[in-house]
Amino acid sequence: MKAGNLNNSSRKTRKLIKKTFAEMLAEKREVAKISVSELCARAEISRGAFYSHYDDIYAVAEDYENELIDLFFDNARLLSPTNVEQFLDTLFDYVRENNENYKLLCKSNDFLFAAKKLTAIAENKFLQLCNESPYLKDKEFLEPEINVFIEGLLCEYVRYCRGNTATGLDELHAYTKSWTKRFTARRFGEGYAK
């Protein structure tokens, strides 16, 4: 990725390139099937404009994924919750706000790298919140339970984005709240304060 001092026009061009890339990725499902020529034609920009911002399609893909991951990781709201319930509610609020971008990314077969990073961030924050709680009573298999839950949630979200399930985002959130209630009752006991 070619980075430099970006003026307003450059920022708009980069945003247009990434938006067009995301749309094409959702349609073609693989980065390798997207050509610079086709992207330029669809975005109505010259090849020169494209190459002044990116070296190739893979640089656009990396920039697009990193932007979504950075939004997730740098989001103060996602990092500030002090308990599991707050974190999961905040996570769903964040997903709703960025749903269109994630839907486009999830439709791609090249989503694995970004999905792994996002999943690891969510798993680590969830585990951190549990381990920092003085009310945690049951640590047996805590990390695998959290990992299986978060990865299963991500898989179901990807199915939702791809139109492969009748389960919607609101139902996923409701299920998550129900699961979390049972999880905290079992893991933390009665002394746990929300």
N, C-alpha and C positions, 0 to 999 in steps of 0.2 A: 504494500500500500504506500502510495506516495503522500506523505504528509508534509505540510508546510504551513505557512501563514495563510489561512483560508479567509478570503473575504466573503461577503454575503453571496455573491454570484457563485463562487466555488462551493459554498455550503449547500446552496440550492441544487447545484448540478450533482453533487455527491448524494444528496437526499433522493433526487430523481433516479439516479443510477441504482441505488439500493432498493428503492420502491419497485422499480421495473424488474430488477433482479428477483426480488421476493415473489412478485406475481408470476414470473416465468418459472421459477423454481417450483412453485405450487402446481403449475401446469405440467411441467416436464419431469418433475420428481428427482432429477439428478443434475448436479452442477455440470457434469461433462456434456450434457445435451444442450447447454446454453452457449451460444456463440456471441462474441463481442459484436459482430455485424448485426445480428438479429436484435440484440439488446439496444444497440445504438439506433436502429431503425424504429423500434417500438418506443424508445424514449425521445425520439426526434432530436438526437444530438449527433455530432460528428465523431468519427473514430478518434480524431485528435483530442476532442474534449474528454472522451473516455480515458485515453492513455495519459492525459495530463493529471488524472486522478488515481488511476489504477494500472498495474502492470498487466493484469489478466483477469479473467472471470473468477479464478480462485481467490484472488486478492479481495474482490468484492464480497465473495462468500465469507471470507474470514472477517472482514470489516463488519458485515451485517450480523454475523453470529456474535462477534465480540461486543458490538453495540448492545445487543439484547442481554448478553451476560453481564456487561458492565452496569446496565440499568438495574438489573436484578441485584447484583452484588453491592453496588454503591447506594442502593436505596436505603436511606436512613430508617425509614419505617420498618423495613424487613429486618434490619439488624437491631432495632431497639426493643422488641418485645422481651418481656421478662418471664413469660411462661409459654407453655406449649399452645394453649388455646389462642392467645393473642397472636403468636407467630403464624399459626395456620389460618386464622381469619385475615391477617395482614397479607399473607401469601395469596389467598384467593382474591382479595381486593386488587392486588398487584396484577394478577393474571387477567382479571376482568378488564383492567385499564389497558392492558397490552394484548388483549385477546386476538385482535386481527393480525398483528405481527406474528404471534406464536402459532396461530392457525396456518399462516402461510409457511412458516418454517417447519411445522409438524407434518405438512403434506409431502415434504421432501424425504427421499430415502437417504439423504446426506445429513440428516439431523443428529446422528449419533453422537458426534463430538460435543455439540452444544448441549444435548440432553444429558450427557454424562456429567458435564461441568455443573449444570443447573441442579441436577439430582444430588451431586456431592455437596454443594453449598447448602441445600435444604436439609439433607441428612445430618451434616455437621452441626448446623444451627439447632436443629431439633435435639440432637444428642447432647449438645452443650447445655441447652436449657434444662434438660432432665438431670444431667450430672451436677449442675450448679444448685439445684433445688435441695434444701435441707430436708424436704419431705420424702425424697426418693427412698423407697423401702425395698423394692425388688429390682436388682440390677441383672439378674440372670437372663441371658439372651437379649438384653436391651438393645444393643447395636444391631443385631440381625433383624429384630422385630421392626425397628424404625426403618432400616434399609428396605426391607420387603414392603412395608407399607408405602413409603415414599416412591419407590420404583413402580409398585403396582398402580399407585395414583397417577404417576406420569404416563404409564402405558394406557390407562383408561382415558386420560386427557388426550393423548395422541389419537386414540380410536375416535374420540369425540370430534377432534379437529378434522379427521379424515372422513367423517360421516359414516363410521363403521359401528356405531352404537346409538341406541335411543337415549342413553344417559346424557343429560346436559350438564353444563357447568354448575347450575344451581343444585342439581341432584348430587353431583360430586362433592360440593361443599357441604350439603346436609349430611351425606354419608360420613364425610371427614369429621364433622362435629360429633356425630353419634359414636364413631370409632374412638375419637379422642376422649370422650366422656368415659367410655369403658376402660380405655388405656390408663387414664389418670386415676380412676378409682382403684384399679388393680395395682398399679405401680407406686402410687403415692399414698394411698390410704385416706383416712378421714381428715387428717391434719392439713391436707393440701389446700392452700388458699389460691384462688384464681387471681 
